[in-house]
């Protein structure tokens, strides 16, 4: 089975270089790597060119903006049997692709394989994660996957369809996340089998390490996208209430601890999840 990777990037030449460094160290190499560059300059192209004789890279320049648009474009360039979409700032352990290959080779019925996001120190990052290995369903999907920790069997991805370009970073809408979750929910509805293993870990910086204006603004868009997907997928009111109340309780706990930045972020998460859920469907 061939493994294909697609990364969309914008103005992150250094991070792309670090990603390619870790891909060069894989014990099981990627068969195709597509870099979709939405940058305003040529810095990323210069970095990618340094690896062109060592890695099977296809460089694609994209004048549009948006992570989902870039990934969909990259998907049109690949031919692999297993597909992953690493972020430009994530780092794979040397055995990452070997574990992905073994997961799919060991279970012909497996359509999706996911792991946990962790900081470089091994602490869970990018939200809340299940600590138990499990089959993915529409309720635990929120704590068992994110874009760069997810790998698809190519046929599973093809049947689910492309990423929704109205969702996610750079989409040009108020919904700044959720495209990976919405696509996975489509795959699950089609009968795909998804497996989450928390011992399969990929490193990514913690976005809440610093709480500033940019973090809060990103939190508004991210959580509004979260709520949007809950509305699109018709989740029951009890689940919407539960997923919205969790950050509100977290905000209260943060206030007690004197963590005022965290409290503000979590209060924003509460309000924007409800706001995204209340946005009218087209």
N, C-alpha and C positions, 0 to 999 in steps of 0.2 A: 504494500500500500504506500502511495505517495502522500507526503505531507506538504500542504501549501499554507503559507502565512501571508496575511495582508495587513499592512500598517498604514494608517492615514496620519499625516503629520503636518504641522504648520509652525514654522519658525522655531524648531527645536533640533537644530543640527547636532548639538552635543549629545542630547538624549538618544537620538537615532544612532549615533556612533556607539554609544554604550549598549544599546539593544543589539546591534550587529556584532559587537564583541562577544556577547553572551551566546549568540546564535552560532558563532564560529567555534565555540567550545562545547557544543552539544555532542553527547556520545552517539546520538542518532540524529544525523543532519536533516534539515529541511530540504525538500526537493525543489521548492519554489518559494521565493520571497518577493513579494510585490510591495514597493514603497510608493504610496500615492502622496505626492508633495503639493500642498496647498499654500506654500510659503510665498512671501512677497519678494524673496531674494533667492540667490543660487547657492546659499551656504549648505543646505541639506544635500543638494545634488553633488557638490564637491565632496562631501563626506561619503556619500554612497559610492561614488566612483572609486574610492580607495579600496573598497571591498569587492569590486566587480570581478576580479580574477580569483577570489577566494570563496565567494558565496554565489549561489544561483539567483541573482537579484535582477528583477525588472523594475526600472525606475519609470514612474508615470507622473507627468506634470498635470495638475488639475487647477484650472483657473477659478473654479467654484469654491465655496466654503461649505463646511459641514462634514462631521465625522461619518454619518450614515451615507452621504453621497459619495465620499471617498471610498468607503468600504464596498459599496455596490459597484463602483467603477473597478476597483481592484478585483472583485469577484469575477468580473467578466474576462479577466486576464489569466485565470488559473485553471489548472486541469487535475488537481490532486484528488485523492480519495478521502483525505482528512483535511479539514479547514480550521484555521485559528486566526484570530484577529488581535494580536498583541498591541497594546498601547505603545506609543513611542517612548514612554518613560517607565516601562516595566522591565524587569530583569528575570530571565529564566535561569533556573539552576541547571547544571550540566546534564542532568538526567531527565529534564522536563519532557522533551520530545520522545525520549525512549519510553517514558511512562505513558504518554499519550498513545504511542504506537501499540504498546502491550495491552492497554485497556481495550482498544478496538479489535486488535487481533484475537484477544482472548474471549470476546463476546460478539459474535457476528450480528446479534440483534441489538447491540448498543448503538444508539443514534447520536447521543450527546454525552460528553465527559467533562466534568467541571471540578475545579478545586478552589482553594481559599486564597484570598489576597492577604499578604503580610507585609510589614515593613522590612527593611534590610536587617532589623534585629529579630525578626521572627514573630512580631506582635501582629495580631489580626488588624488589617487596615481597610479603609473604604467601606465602613458600615459594619453591620452586625452579621455574624456568621454562625451557622450551625456547627456544633462540635462533633457531630456524629455522621458517619457514612450513611447515605440514604438514597433511595430512588427519588428523583425530582418530580414534584407535582405542582399544581397551580397555587398551592398555599405556601409551600416551603421554597418556591422559586425565588422569593425575595431575599433569602438568606443562604442560598446555595450557588449563586453564580454572579459573575459580572463579565463584562466584555472580554477582558484579556485572560481570564481563567477558564474560558469556555472553548471547547473544540467540538466540531460537528463532523459526522460522517457526511460526505458530500451529497449523497442522495437525500438524506434527512434535510439538509439545508435547502437543496433545490426544491423539495416539495413544500417547505415552509414559505419560500419566497424571499424577496430581498428585504433589507432593513427599511423601516418606515422613515422617510426623509423629512417628515414633519417633527420628528423627535430627536433629541440629542444635541450635543455641543455643536454650535455653528449652524443649526437648522434654520435660524432666522425667525423662530417662533418663541413663545414664552415657555415652551416645554423643553427644558435643557437636559433631559435624560430619558431613559426608558426604552430606547430602541432595541437594546439587546434582550430585555425582559419581554417586550411585546413579541419579538420574533420567536423567542423560545416558547412562549405560551401558544403561539400558532403551531409550532412543531409538536408540542405535547398534545394539542387537540387532534393533530393528524395521527396520533398513536405512537409517536416516537418515545423510545425508552431513554431516559436521562439518568446518569449516575453522578452523584457528588461524593468526593472523597477529600476530607479536610487535611489528610496527610500529603495531598498533592498541592503544593504551595508555589505561588508566583509572587515575586517581590514588586511592590509598588509604593511610592511615597504616600504617607498619610495626609490627605487633603485638609484635615482639621488641625494639623500641627501648629499652625499659626492662624488665629482668628482675626482677620482684618476686613476692610470694606469689600475687597474682591472676594474673599471667602464667603461673606454673607450674601453678596450678590449672586455668586455661583450657587449657594444653598437655596436661594429663592427659585432659580430656574430648575435646579435639579429636583427639588421636592415637588414643584408644580408638575414636572414631567412624571414623577412617581404617581401622583394623584390622577393624572390624565390616563395612564395605563390602567389603573384600577377601574376607572370609568369605562374605558374602551372595552375592557374584558368582562364587564358586568359582575364585578365582585359584590357579594351581599353586603348590606349596610353594617352588619356586625363586624365584618372584617375591615371595612373602611374605617370604622370607628376605632377598632383595635390598633390598626397600623398608624392612625393619626394620633391617638392618645399616647402611644409609646414615647415619642419625642417630647410631648408636653410633660409627662412624668419625669423624663430625663432633664428637662429644663428646671423643674422644681428641685430635683436632686442637686443639680449643678449650682443653683443659687445657695442652697444650704452649705455647699462646700466652698462658696466664694468664687466659683469659676464663672464669672459673669459673661465672658465671651462665649463659652460653651452654652450657657443658659440662653443667651440671645439667639445663637444659631439653632438650638433645638426648638425654641418658640417659633422661629421662622419656619422650620420644618413642619411643625404642627399646622400652622395656618396655610402654608402653601400646598401641602398635600390635600387639604380640604378644598382649597381654591382650584387646584388642578382637577379634582374629582367633580367639582361643580361646573367646570367649563363645558359648554354645550358641545355635543358631538355634531359634526357636519353631516 
